[in-house]
Amino acid sequence: MTGCLPRSVKKVIVPPIKCQGIKTKLVPFVMQNIRWGGRGRWIEPFLGSGVVAFNVGAKYARLNDINPYIIELYRGIYLGQIIPKQVGAYLEAEGAKLLKLGESHYYHVRERFNRTGDPLDFLFLSRACFNGLMRFNANGEFNVPFCRKPDRFRKPYITKIVNQVRALANLMQGKEWRFTVGDWRACLQDVEPEDFVYLDPPYIGRHTDYYQSWDDAEAEDLAKVAQSLPCGVALSMWKQNAFRSNLHLERNWSGYVVRTFKHFYHIGSTEDLRHPMEEALVIKPGYEVEEAELPRSLLDNQMSLLLVADD
Ligand SMILES: C[S@@+](CC[C@H](N)C(=O)[O-])C[C@H]1O[C@@H](n2cnc3c(N)ncnc32)[C@H](O)[C@@H]1O
């Protein structure tokens, strides 16, 4: 059955946009630790780049984010309104202008995106902005500066992005996926026992971004609502790094199974995001894979051996 977990992944499907907290490197870890029959919906209230949902590839899904641009792009691909050929033609045209005009063209596209919300401009910005960050100011405007590479959209890079869009379009064929924009609470209102809810909220108190504000009260509310759901639930959250450990987990998720994994974040503006981070996957009891069943590589934290190309 599509979407059935646990499953091992040899090559992770990489989405065409990047975002803070993207779980590309954690996909195999998530997919091998969760047990789910795949009959209901895979529900993600905090979709972000979508990398987890796309790799699970469930037949039925509800994919939600408060950021409308993420959802519009993916809904467009799902509905066949944004097709790989069109993405290639767009990036070739805009890439040529970027090469000719330099950073003024990047800022022209950014200004146009902030006026129109065009999904292809969103994709362009995600791939040409500094450090692959996705950040919006207090007025909800994309405000990341240029990566300073006017030749960003060379032929192989465009081909890579087009192939990522094509892989998604192919993957979405025949799937019954509902894309929604909104707060996580609305997304969790009609959950059924056979669904599985995967939660990956923003880091508490870390972001000042328009779409990433998240504080203790919000996190506690999510823990309460999630733990009252009639189905399987898993939450991704940092556990500890060299500087501190996450007390929220101990206080709000006791009784849940905790699996951990160390990795590095490469997208991040602050120094502590560049240190190794111990990530936790907190799973509702009964929906975890027994440790005895896990592959050695997972237990030894050797996930880097798996193929993850995430640029
Ligand atoms: C850590 S990211 C998710 C990353 C994703 N799992 C990935 O691998 O790319 C958190 C996401 O939650 C979204 N978000 C923030 N506040 C939200 C809210 N109140 N309701 C729904 N989504 C929200 C953000 O826009 C962001 O895309």
Ligand as a Chemical Component Dictionary entry (heavy atoms), coordinates in Angstrom:
data_LIG
# 
_chem_comp.id                   LIG 
_chem_comp.type                 NON-POLYMER 
_chem_comp.pdbx_formal_charge   0 
_chem_comp.three_letter_code    LIG 
# 
loop_
_chem_comp_atom.comp_id 
_chem_comp_atom.atom_id 
_chem_comp_atom.alt_atom_id 
_chem_comp_atom.type_symbol 
_chem_comp_atom.charge 
_chem_comp_atom.model_Cartn_x 
_chem_comp_atom.model_Cartn_y 
_chem_comp_atom.model_Cartn_z 
_chem_comp_atom.pdbx_ordinal 
LIG C1  C1  C 0  10.035 23.703 10.499 1  
LIG S1  S1  S 1  9.043  24.215 9.143  2  
LIG C2  C2  C 0  8.527  22.666 8.446  3  
LIG C3  C3  C 0  9.637  22.007 7.715  4  
LIG C4  C4  C 0  9.236  20.829 6.872  5  
LIG N1  N1  N 0  8.909  19.650 7.685  6  
LIG C5  C5  C 0  10.354 20.499 5.910  7  
LIG O1  O1  O 0  11.005 19.444 6.046  8  
LIG O2  O2  O -1 10.600 21.294 5.011  9  
LIG C6  C6  C 0  7.619  24.859 9.892  10 
LIG C7  C7  C 0  6.539  25.311 8.936  11 
LIG O3  O3  O 0  5.402  25.678 9.713  12 
LIG C8  C8  C 0  4.745  26.767 9.100  13 
LIG N2  N2  N 0  3.943  27.429 10.160 14 
LIG C9  C9  C 0  4.346  28.336 11.082 15 
LIG N3  N3  N 0  3.335  28.659 11.896 16 
LIG C10 C10 C 0  2.251  27.935 11.501 17 
LIG C11 C11 C 0  0.910  27.829 11.956 18 
LIG N4  N4  N 0  0.464  28.543 12.991 19 
LIG N5  N5  N 0  0.074  26.969 11.325 20 
LIG C12 C12 C 0  0.501  26.266 10.249 21 
LIG N6  N6  N 0  1.771  26.326 9.759  22 
LIG C13 C13 C 0  2.641  27.154 10.381 23 
LIG C14 C14 C 0  5.860  27.603 8.524  24 
LIG O4  O4  O 0  5.401  28.414 7.448  25 
LIG C15 C15 C 0  6.870  26.537 8.088  26 
LIG O5  O5  O 0  6.720  26.220 6.727  27 
# 
loop_
_chem_comp_bond.comp_id 
_chem_comp_bond.atom_id_1 
_chem_comp_bond.atom_id_2 
_chem_comp_bond.value_order 
_chem_comp_bond.pdbx_ordinal 
LIG C1  S1  SING 1  
LIG S1  C2  SING 2  
LIG S1  C6  SING 3  
LIG C2  C3  SING 4  
LIG C3  C4  SING 5  
LIG C4  N1  SING 6  
LIG C4  C5  SING 7  
LIG C5  O1  DOUB 8  
LIG C5  O2  SING 9  
LIG C6  C7  SING 10 
LIG C7  O3  SING 11 
LIG C7  C15 SING 12 
LIG O3  C8  SING 13 
LIG C8  N2  SING 14 
LIG C8  C14 SING 15 
LIG N2  C9  SING 16 
LIG N2  C13 SING 17 
LIG C9  N3  DOUB 18 
LIG N3  C10 SING 19 
LIG C10 C11 SING 20 
LIG C10 C13 DOUB 21 
LIG C11 N4  SING 22 
LIG C11 N5  DOUB 23 
LIG N5  C12 SING 24 
LIG C12 N6  DOUB 25 
LIG N6  C13 SING 26 
LIG C14 O4  SING 27 
LIG C14 C15 SING 28 
LIG C15 O5  SING 29 
# 
